[in-house]
Amino acid sequence: MKTYGWIFAWIWTAPVWGQLNTNQFGTNQIEGGNQIAVGAYTEYENHPYLLEDWSKGYLKATTGKWYAAEKLNYNVSTNQPEFQQGEKRFSPKLDLAAFTLGDTASGVYFQNGFPAIDQQTAKSFYQVLSKGSVKLLKYTKATLLDVTSFNSATKKKRFDFNETYYVYRPDQKIIRVKKDKKSVLEALPEQATRIEEIAGQRKLRLKNWEEIRQVLAEL
């Protein structure tokens, strides 16, 4: 399968998850799930998963319990994590609140429970990029496209990945933002002075998501 590096260019997250105590995960193991046909995407040009390789991860149920999975990935098309056991893939039967791909210190952390906005609901998962009083969230959506050539007898399809960014404010409002200072300041008027101060001290122009993440992480 091809590797679409541009899809995964912003999969990193800052090492803010180091404060998670791995002891809390205990020995809970996932028991049961809804099996998914492994060959479901073989006819497509790419797959709907966030990561090319399945890796160890953790799932957090709404009860607060964490469960370990040896092979976990995120299906962007269904907006749900999936785990693999042997040659079989499953969607968890757990009612989930969060999950992480990779280890707890540097893994990619996802969470739901945010207010509905655009086409997302409270059940939609977002990648949490900053975990301060103001959260920077990334929502990734995979849309299936028909890319069959004209007069071709062979049907071809591929997943098109799109990313949207939001800030989640202390007043529990979620607002869509663009990759520039003006958009961030308009979304966070009460923190505008502090944002300008931090950006000035760090000599950040807030013209890319990493600079925006750095500033919001200090609020």
N, C-alpha and C positions, 0 to 999 in steps of 0.2 A: 504493500500500500504506500502511496506517496506521502511524503511528509510536507505539510503546508506550514512552513515556519512562520509565515506572517500571521497565521491564526493564533499562534501561541506566543507572539512577541511580548504580550503583557500579562503572562501567566504568573509572574513573580508577585510576591507580596512582601512587604517589609517584615523584618523579624520581630513583630510585636506579639506573636503568639507564644513567645518563650515563657510568658508568665503562666501558661497552662501547666498544671502539675500532672505529669504523665501517670502518677499513681491513681488519679481519679478515673482513669480508663479501666483499671482493674483487669479482670480476666473475662469481661463480658464478650461473648462471641455472638455474631448474628446467627439466628436460628430461623431458617426458612425464608422464602421470598417468592416472588412471582417470576417464573422462568421466562427468559427472553430468547428468541431464536438467534443463535450466534451468527448465522449467515444472513441475517436480515438486511445488511447493508452492502453485501458483496457486489450488487449490480450497480452501485453508485461510484462516482469518481473519487469521492472522499467519504469520511465517516462523520457522524455528528458528535464525536467525543472531544472534550476539551484537550485531553492529553493523548499523545501518540502511544505512550506506554502506560499500562495499568500499574499502579503502585500502591503500597500500603497506605491506608487512610483510616479515618475514624468517623463514626456517625453518632450524632447526639439526638436522642429521642426527646419528645416534649416533656417526658418525665424527668429529664435531667441526666439520665443514664447515658454513658458513652459506650459504643460498641466498636471493636477493632475489626478491620477487614484487611486481609492480606493483599487483595487486588481490588482497587476501587477506581472509578472514573466518573466523569460527569457528562451525562448525555444532554447536550445543549438544546437539542431538538425537543425533548420532553421536559426539560428543566428539572431533571431528577438524577440523583446519583445511582450508579449501578455497581454491583460487586460481582466478582468472578470466582467460581470454585471449580477447579479442574478445567474442563472445557465448556462449562455451563455458565451463563450469565443470568443475574437476577436483579429485580428491583426490590428494595427492602419493603417488608410489610409494616415496618415501624412508622409511627407518626413522627416525622423528623422536624427538628428545629434548626439544626446546623450540621455541617460536616466539613472535614478537612482532607485534602488530597496531599499525601506526604506526611512528614513528621510534624509534631506539634510546635517545633521551634521555627521552622521555615516553610511549612506547608501552605497551600492555598486554602484560605478559609472562606466558607460560604454560610450564609444565614438567611432565614426567612422571617416573617412576622412584621414586615414593614407595611406601612399603609399602601393601599391600592393606588396605582398611578399608571397612566397610559394603558397598556394592555395587561399589565401585571396585577396580580392579586396578593393578598397577605401570605399565600402559600408559595409565591415565587421566590427563588433563591437568587441572592446577589453575592458577588465576591466583595468582601469587606476589605477595603484597601487602607483605611485608617480607623483606629478604634478609640479615638478620644471622645470628647463631648459632642463633636461633630464628626459623623462618619462619612467617608467618601466611599460610594458604592458603585460597582460596575455590573451592569446587566448584559449578558451575552445571549443573543438569540440566533438560532440556526434555522434558516428557511430553505425548504427543499425546492430546487429549481429544475425545470426541464430544459436541458441543454442539447437536445437532439438536433443534429445538423439537418438542414433542409434536404428533403428527399432520402434521408437515411432510414433504413429499415430497422436499425438498432436503436432502441430507446436509451437515452443517456440522462442521468440525473446527478445533481451534486448539491451539497449543502453550502449555503451562503451565510457566512458568519458576520453579524453586526453587533457593535458594542454601543451601549448608552450609559452615561454616567449621571449620578445623582448625589446630592448631599442630604443626609438625614440630620435634622436640626434637634437641639435640646427640647424644643416644644413639640417634638414628635411629628413634625411635618417633613415630607420628602419632596425635594425640588430637583428638577432636571437641570443640569448645568452643561455649559460648553467649555472648551479648552482655552479659556482666557480669563484674565483678572476681572474684567467687568462683569461677566456672568457669575463668577463666584461671589463678588461683593454684593451684587443684587440679590443673590440667594441668601446671603448672610449679613444683612444690614447692621444687626446689633454687634456683630464681631468684626465689622469692617475696619475699625481703627486698629484692632489687634492684628488683623491679617496684614494690613499695610506695614505695621511695625515689624512683624516677623519677616515678611518678605524683604523689607529694607535691610534688616540686620544680616540676612543670609544672602543678600544680593540676588534674589529670585524674581523673575519677571512674570511668573505664573503663566507661561506660554505652553507648558506641557503638563501631562498628568502627574509625573513624578514630582515636579515642583509644587503643584497644588496639593498633592498628598503630604509632602513634607510640612507644609504650612498648617494644614488642617489637623495633622497629628499633634500639633503643639497647642491647639485650642482647648 
